[in-house]
Amino acid sequence: DGGITQSPKYLFRKEGQNVTLSCEQNLNHDAMYWYRQDPGQGLRLIYYSQIVNDFQKGDIAEGYSVSREKKESFPLTVTSAQKNPTAFYLCASSIDLAGPVYEQYFGPGTRLTVT
Amino acid sequence: AQSVAQPEDQVNVAEGNPLTVKCTYSVSGNPYLFWYVQYPNRGLQFLLKYITGDNLVKGSYGFEAEFNKSQTSFHLKKPSALVSDSALYFCAVRVFHGSSNTGKLIFGQGTTLQVKP
């Protein structure tokens, strides 16, 4: 899982509560990403960030928010507006967003269960 | 629409036999293709990528992939499977936003590889 840490590994919340998932990287990468993984659906992009204080919506941003105040940190907040928040959440980083050759490195993931 | 497809939900192979996990893609422009592996409750690990050049790409853990432009495929292969290769495998393609050089990955839905002793 390289130099990307996600915490906690498992997270349980009641419906209607906001929850923030942590993602930290020490790879000195500029770009960071958040994905959601559901069984049989692969990975879907929630948000991504190319530089500090800048981020863009991915394919399924509704009900989520992010911040990028530091290069190494990209926390994801799952709000009460997210209809089906129970999922496995993966954070990733890459050297840069531009340029075709850079693979993404993934953290170990956080499994969120909302009841 | 730009996309990537993995036509098999699961592939079963006996240990020691060759394995193939299939991937096809649809992109405008040059394809930039990746394979990742995921073990249970873990993040994804990068295996290999195709950017340009030789159609046969070698990667980690003895895996390789063959790029076929005419068939728009990028199948993952290994000459001799190990039980420890059992995992979920994802193919991904880099897509670009309009005229900018910024891009993102689109992932296939994943293929579960089961290697039996």
Interface residues (C-beta under 8 A of the other chain):
Chain A: D1 I4 Q6 Y33 G40 Q41 G42 L43 R44 L45 Y48 Q50 G58 F88 L90 A92 L97 A98 G99 P100 V101 E103 Q104 Y105 F106 G107 P108 G109 R111
Chain B: D9 N30 Y32 F34 Y36 N41 R42 G43 L44 Q45 F46 K49 I51 F90 R94 S100 N101 T102 G103 K104 L105 F107 G108 Q109 G110
